[in-house]
Amino acid sequence: MLNKLLLATTSEGKVREIKRLFEGSGIEILIADQSLQVEEKGLSFLENAYLKAKAYYEVYGIPTFADDSGLVIPALDGYPGIYSSRFYSLSWGGQEPVETTRDMANIKKVLRLMEGVEDRSAYFFACVLVYAGDWGLWAEGRCDGSITYEPRGEGGFGYDPIFQPEGYTKTMAELRPEEKDKISHRGKALRRLLELLKMLK
Amino acid sequence: MLNKLLLATTSEGKVREIKRLFEGSGIEILIADQSLQVEEKGLSFLENAYLKAKAYYEVYGIPTFADDSGLVIPALDGYPGIYSSRFYSLSWGGQEPVETTRDMANIKKVLRLMEGVEDRSAYFFACVLVYAGDWGLWAEGRCDGSITYEPRGEGGFGYDPIFQPEGYTKTMAELRPEEKDKISHRGKALRRLLELLKMLK
């Protein structure tokens, strides 16, 4: 039913990770030749994934895969949450200048807000979704852990360098890609989605 | 996989219609013993259906079916849209007093705003959704037609008395239930959803 899926992202880190997770699934992953600017104005990960997938579907007419994910920190009232990718620019918590990369500005802001905070628990959440015109499906995944006191590791992307998964002494950015996929929010969500897609074949 | 679904609504009109549409599907429909007040604060039909299903799922722990639907009128900038059920109370277009039922107050407001408007085209849109904890699926359906000059018919619910489906001289409220189901937004969406649910069995 769905043997080809267009990715609703051109972000390098995500493309690499998603392609890796789809390997061996029998589903071909297509990359869009243009990056669409989609305003992530939804109030949930599901809504934002839906808005992205729909925008690409409307241009390309191909069943589209989108992902929306973020870091949820209870001590920060759930922020960065759905604002994870542009947290540095939110007035909530004070804007953070981009000195090197946006990822690093986001990380600096989180570490600044978490200074002196004892409850460092946090979780990554991902919603992965396929939109196929007049129907679609989604799966969610969660990875529990805690916020470190400084960034460690070069792998992954986003908040990976300051997130230490439960039961690990390494940060997400210090794990090998296969290790990360096994426990990550996106890995869990995607494996569930693939099970469903296989049944719909 | 899903042979029982809880309905995330206790609205009589919807329960009756949904039960009828699921007849013979092999899926048992359960009615909640309490009506949860869910704020429909989403920005799309999908989001609102998701919020409703999730709220019931969190109380009952049973895969839940939710529906969000509405009447979209291009000449009114897409209103009542996602606000269809409480359009009468919106300040947009001026509040309408509830003299008899909320359905009738909604209808009166639409007819008032459509006075003298030539483009009477409109469509009903439905998003039906199943939320099963960490995954879910949805289907959408649309029924094109136009807004009449006065309410006609006693069947259906909501805006049915002022909606005349394309190719029909009767309003949705004048059609027999089986006729309505054949062409309605909810009927179309639900048949698509049932196809998907059967594949996931």
Chai-1 contact restraints between the chains, C-beta under 6 A:
chainA,res_idxA,chainB,res_idxB,connection_type,confidence,min_distance_angstrom,max_distance_angstrom,comment,restraint_id
A,L46,B,Y50,contact,1.0,0.0,6.0,A-B,restraint_1
A,E47,B,E47,contact,1.0,0.0,6.0,A-B,restraint_2
A,Y50,B,L46,contact,1.0,0.0,6.0,A-B,restraint_3
A,D134,B,E140,contact,1.0,0.0,6.0,A-B,restraint_4
A,W135,B,A139,contact,1.0,0.0,6.0,A-B,restraint_5
A,W135,B,R192,contact,1.0,0.0,6.0,A-B,restraint_6
A,G136,B,W138,contact,1.0,0.0,6.0,A-B,restraint_7
A,L137,B,L137,contact,1.0,0.0,6.0,A-B,restraint_8
A,W138,B,G136,contact,1.0,0.0,6.0,A-B,restraint_9
A,A139,B,W135,contact,1.0,0.0,6.0,A-B,restraint_10
A,E140,B,D134,contact,1.0,0.0,6.0,A-B,restraint_11
A,R192,B,W135,contact,1.0,0.0,6.0,A-B,restraint_12
A,M199,B,M199,contact,1.0,0.0,6.0,A-B,restraint_13
A,M199,B,L200,contact,1.0,0.0,6.0,A-B,restraint_14
A,L200,B,M199,contact,1.0,0.0,6.0,A-B,restraint_15
